[in-house]
């Protein structure tokens, strides 16, 4: 219902640039929440092409672009995802203290690409970065799961087991995706 309302708001001829930008932004987030990849792509591209990005805070623009990265990942378009991640990480490096909410997840997305490309050293490099920069985030647990999966791919089962167990020990009792995945891989 919210999606329909934002689409109607976007269609209003009286909506100013700010209202249109915010409506497009919300539509991207709603589509991502609904796991509607086609809509994520449509609304993100609309946001990026129809908005004067010079006036948009990086936190907002980066959120839209990180959703577009997820679209590329889930569509198997790894090169487009890598290019967008590189651009976002470069922009984010310029930020001093104001870390956008989407930034830790960007490292997870980069690690997922590296895992798919069998670049396991890169997965572990990204793990180190997340452990240093974002030690108390969900991204740390998610990237640790990716490291565990890379150990499985390399038939290093003892190291994989240790990695998954470390995730479970760290987030004991929490019902998170990383905990569920770690339990799944330990059971295999």
C-alpha positions in Angstrom: 0.0 0.0 0.0 2.8 2.4 0.8 4.4 1.6 -2.5 1.3 2.6 -4.4 1.0 5.8 -2.4 4.6 6.7 -3.3 4.1 5.9 -6.9 1.0 8.1 -7.0 3.0 10.9 -5.3 5.7 10.6 -7.9 3.1 11.0 -10.6 1.7 14.2 -9.2 2.6 17.2 -11.5 2.8 19.4 -8.4 5.4 17.3 -6.6 8.7 19.3 -6.4 12.2 17.8 -6.9 12.7 17.1 -3.2 9.4 15.2 -2.9 10.1 13.3 -6.1 13.6 12.4 -4.9 12.3 11.2 -1.5 9.5 9.2 -3.1 12.0 7.4 -5.4 14.2 6.7 -2.5 11.4 5.2 -0.5 10.3 3.2 -3.5 13.8 1.6 -3.7 13.7 0.7 0.0 10.2 -0.8 -0.3 11.1 -2.8 -3.3 14.2 -4.1 -1.6 12.1 -5.0 1.5 9.7 -6.9 -0.8 12.6 -8.6 -2.6 11.2 -7.3 -5.9 14.5 -7.2 -7.9 12.9 -5.8 -11.0 11.4 -2.9 -9.0 14.7 -2.3 -7.2 16.4 -1.9 -10.5 13.6 0.3 -11.9 13.4 2.6 -9.0 17.1 2.8 -8.3 17.9 3.7 -11.9 15.0 6.2 -11.9 16.4 7.7 -8.7 20.0 7.9 -10.1 18.9 9.3 -13.5 16.1 11.7 -12.4 17.8 13.2 -9.3 20.3 16.0 -9.1 22.9 14.0 -7.2 25.0 16.9 -6.4 22.6 17.9 -3.6 22.0 14.4 -2.3 23.8 13.2 0.9 26.1 10.2 0.4 24.1 8.3 3.1 21.0 8.4 0.9 22.6 8.0 -2.5 24.7 5.1 -1.2 21.7 3.3 0.2 20.1 3.4 -3.2 23.3 2.3 -4.9 23.9 -0.5 -2.4 20.4 -1.8 -3.2 21.4 -1.7 -6.9 24.6 -3.7 -6.0 22.4 -6.3 -4.4 20.3 -6.4 -7.6 23.4 -7.0 -9.7 24.6 -9.7 -7.3 21.3 -11.6 -7.3 21.2 -11.2 -11.1 24.7 -12.6 -11.6 26.0 -9.3 -12.9 29.2 -9.4 -10.9 31.2 -6.9 -12.9 28.5 -4.2 -12.5 28.3 -4.9 -8.8 32.1 -4.7 -8.5 32.3 -1.4 -10.3 29.5 0.1 -8.2 31.1 -1.2 -4.9 34.5 0.3 -5.9 32.9 3.7 -6.6 31.0 3.6 -3.3 34.0 2.5 -1.2 36.0 5.3 -2.7 33.3 7.9 -1.8 32.9 6.4 1.6 36.7 6.7 2.3 36.3 10.5 2.2 33.9 10.4 5.2 35.5 11.0 8.5 33.2 10.0 11.4 29.8 9.8 9.9 29.6 6.2 8.7 26.6 5.5 6.6 24.4 2.5 7.7 24.9 0.7 4.4 28.7 0.8 4.5 29.5 -2.4 6.5 27.1 -4.3 4.2 29.0 -3.1 1.2 32.1 -5.0 2.4 29.9 -8.1 2.8 28.7 -7.7 -0.8 32.3 -7.3 -2.0 33.3 -10.5 -0.1 30.4 -12.4 -1.7 31.7 -11.4 -5.1 35.2 -12.5 -4.2 33.9 -15.8 -2.9 32.0 -16.4 -6.1 35.1 -15.6 -8.1 37.1 -18.0 -5.8 39.3 -15.2 -4.7 39.5 -16.5 -1.1 42.4 -14.4 0.0 40.3 -11.3 -0.9 37.4 -12.6 1.2 39.7 -12.9 4.2 41.2 -9.4 3.5 37.6 -8.0 3.6 37.0 -9.9 6.8 40.0 -8.2 8.4 38.7 -4.8 7.3 35.3 -5.4 8.7 36.7 -6.8 12.0 38.8 -3.6 12.4 36.3 -1.0 11.2 32.9 -2.5 12.2 33.6 -5.1 14.9 30.2 -5.0 16.5 28.0 -5.2 13.4 25.9 -7.9 11.7 28.3 -7.4 8.8 31.1 -9.0 10.8 29.0 -12.1 11.4 27.9 -12.3 7.7 31.4 -11.9 6.4 32.7 -14.5 8.8 30.1 -16.9 7.3 31.5 -16.1 3.9 35.0 -16.9 5.1 33.7 -20.2 6.5 32.1 -21.0 3.2 35.4 -20.2 1.4 37.2 -22.7 3.7 34.6 -25.3 2.7 35.3 -24.6 -1.0 39.0 -25.1 -0.3 38.3 -28.4 1.6 39.7 -26.9 4.8 36.9 -28.3 7.0 38.5 -27.8 10.3 39.1 -24.1 9.7 35.5 -23.8 8.4 34.1 -25.5 11.5 36.1 -23.1 13.8 34.9 -20.1 11.8 31.2 -21.1 12.1 31.6 -22.0 15.7 33.2 -18.6 16.4 30.1 -16.9 14.9 27.8 -19.0 17.0 29.8 -18.3 20.2 29.9 -14.6 19.5 26.2 -14.2 18.9 24.9 -16.9 21.2 21.2 -16.9 21.6 20.6 -14.4 18.8 18.3 -15.3 15.9 20.2 -13.9 13.0 20.8 -15.0 9.5 24.5 -15.5 10.2 23.7 -17.7 13.2 21.3 -19.8 11.1 23.8 -20.2 8.3 26.5 -21.1 10.7 24.4 -23.8 12.3 23.4 -25.1 8.9 27.0 -25.4 7.7 28.2 -27.0 11.0 25.4 -29.6 10.6 26.6 -30.5 7.1 
